[in-house]
Amino acid sequence: MTDRFVAHITKQAIKERKAHQVYKEYLEFLSWLDSVSEELEYIIELGVDRGGNLWAMQQIAPHVSFIAVDSNIGKLYSEDYKQGTVFVNEKSADAALKIKKLYVPEKTLVFIDACHHYKFAKKDSQLYASKYQVFHDIYDDKKDNRIPKLFNEFKDKKEIIKEWGDKENHIVGIGVRLDPTYK
Ligand SMILES: C[S@@+](CC[C@H](N)C(=O)[O-])C[C@H]1O[C@@H](n2cnc3c(N)ncnc32)[C@H](O)[C@@H]1O
């Protein structure tokens, strides 16, 4: 994909399709996704909300099979998703076992953005073990017991390969963990 195309998709996803994302870091994430997309056969999004990020990832990695999980999937902004996208209207922890047969962890990226409490995000990272785990809100400062705590644990273990955002001003932040099992 050209840089211009990725920038266009980033803008569209935020402005027209209600992705919960901040332009600069999201552009960096989607550009990185483009660079690794050939390694991937599956992308799972946990916490889809209005579906803007799901749509954007489908434009960047059109050859990939997608699984979209949300406990309230009825909020999707539009219906023009890739044919064959599997939508699961359940809590991420409940969906995990049911969809296990639908993907191969070493060829999968999971975007973890469902419940942001430490305990639940950690459970998601265990239940959806896969090559790349992307975390959103890594610089959230609302409470201690949330995604940043989990992200920093992975950082201490040197498993984080990318992070984008403005840490000092607690502007959202996106980070990528490479599971050491699938290196
Ligand atoms: C911040 S929004 C996701 C935004 C989306 N990833 C994006 O980038 O546009 C979080 C979503 O997670 C869903 N959610 C919250 N807890 C969940 C859970 N335990 N299992 C599945 N979905 C959950 C909510 O319904 C909400 O739609």
The ligand as an ORCA input file, in Angstrom:
! r2SCAN-3c Opt
* xyz 0 1
  C     -13.114      1.232     23.250
  S     -14.341      0.305     22.459
  C     -13.480     -0.454     21.124
  C     -13.050      0.511     20.055
  C     -12.548     -0.107     18.762
  N     -11.546     -1.132     18.983
  C     -11.950      0.972     17.883
  O     -10.725      1.067     17.774
  O     -12.735      1.725     17.296
  C     -14.548     -1.059     23.564
  C     -15.606     -2.083     23.133
  O     -15.398     -3.250     23.917
  C     -16.641     -3.855     24.183
  N     -16.449     -4.674     25.383
  C     -16.291     -4.269     26.669
  N     -16.061     -5.330     27.476
  C     -16.082     -6.424     26.675
  C     -15.897     -7.819     26.899
  N     -15.646     -8.307     28.118
  N     -15.964     -8.650     25.839
  C     -16.208     -8.175     24.578
  N     -16.392     -6.872     24.312
  C     -16.336     -6.011     25.342
  C     -17.618     -2.698     24.334
  O     -18.938     -3.112     23.995
  C     -17.052     -1.666     23.352
  O     -17.733     -1.737     22.124
*
